[in-house]
Amino acid sequence: MFGAEEYGVDLEISTTDVDRLVDVTPSDVEPTDELSFARNVFVPLTTACRYTCTYCTYYDPPGAASLLSPDEIREICERGAAAGCTEALFTFGDDPDDRYVEIHERLAEWGHDSIHSYLREACEIALDCGLLPHSNPGDQTREQMEIVADVNASMGVMLETTAEVQAHGGPRAKEPGQRLATIATAGELGMPFTTGILVGIGETMCDRAESLLAIQELHERYGHIQEIIVQPVVPNDRWRDESPDLETIRRVTAMARVALSPEISIQSPPNLAPVEDLLDCGVDDFGGVSPVTDDHINPEYAWPALRELEEIAQSADVPLVERLPVHERYVSEEWISSRIEAAIEAEDSAGRRYRSLLGNAA
Ligand code: SF4
């Protein structure tokens, strides 16, 4: 199903469940009693990407793509740590292919034969600065994920959609089956994981329901999904279409709440979605918000200040709590490495123990 078998993943989604989910409305869900966020720094490790999604301004073509040096990574992480961040969010394109000759040459100069080997060094730098790494390196094989698993508190990749859409088209199309395989691999390796759907890239309501049910099925198998993002596509230099309308994003957010187990957070990105109008649709998390760096994936859409998030939470009459990039139920040797557990026990630059942020959004 969805081409996932090609990658060794079996999924069974019934049309009855899809139909049931498509009928969900916001009145079918309870509003949250708490909103959470994580304080992060964005570290755009490389803008090289083997794909060319038509809504994406993050990737740069061969010859123009950037690769942060170890010194640049350290500078960003130190700035983040000094500002009280807990998370280093490593963003990628997706495994740079052979067209990115300069990227591979630079990696070789720095002693690395792959972007994952370099990501491991980057995560070590973040840990050294007192931040918990959360990496989003796109599709990954088991071998690639194993290289970085023990130096990440959690990892993620957007499923976006199980549908074959034109927005992923062209000679280098991203495949839903491969994304599902990456999510399944994270489960097999016991990696706390974040995923989500991108709304408005040509998928139907049934596709959205199938995508959410596919994520839920993988969570039932492995128990590793800590949050899912319901993200509307937004206009930018490469995507001229509109965002989905409010009614659609409200329905899809409610669908996510109904489809996913209650322990999975439903995240709405406050710089991209009309979060004030989604608080009665099951949203309980704002995701990573950075006091020091831009959203490099959506640079035209600035983060709101934390004060604005507090005001939004107040308007819903619920507390706003800070959380870590790994939720409390995963803080055990079954899920995270001893290095990550030690980092959680350590104090940050302000003398605060990260452990004190557990219990929030767990
Ligand atoms: S959305 Fe992700 S996979 Fe697609 S082109 Fe952008 S960086 Fe690459």
Residues whose N, C-alpha, C, O or C-beta is under 5 A from the ligand:
A	BS01	SF4	C49 Y51 T52 C53 C56 Y58 Y59 F92 G93 D94
